[in-house]
Amino acid sequence: MKVNHVKECPRCKGTEFAEGTDYVAVRPLNKKLSTGSLKIFRFCLSCGEIVSIRVENPGKFRSK
């Protein structure tokens, strides 16, 4: 599956974006002691609208 990156903010039509995290990890539901992976937010620099959220390291959620 190919990811389409937003080139224009759906809220304000801005075209400048940045990425950041809140440093709270997403953890697998069935692995309570897992360190999980950070969420990465992509947001518009004009209005702050979040246009995407992704997990930094999705491999941590694979079953072994």
Secondary structure, 3 states (H helix, E strand, C coil): CCCCCCCCCCCCCCCCEEEECCCCEECCCCCCCCCCEEEEEEEECCCCCEEEEEECCHHHHCCC
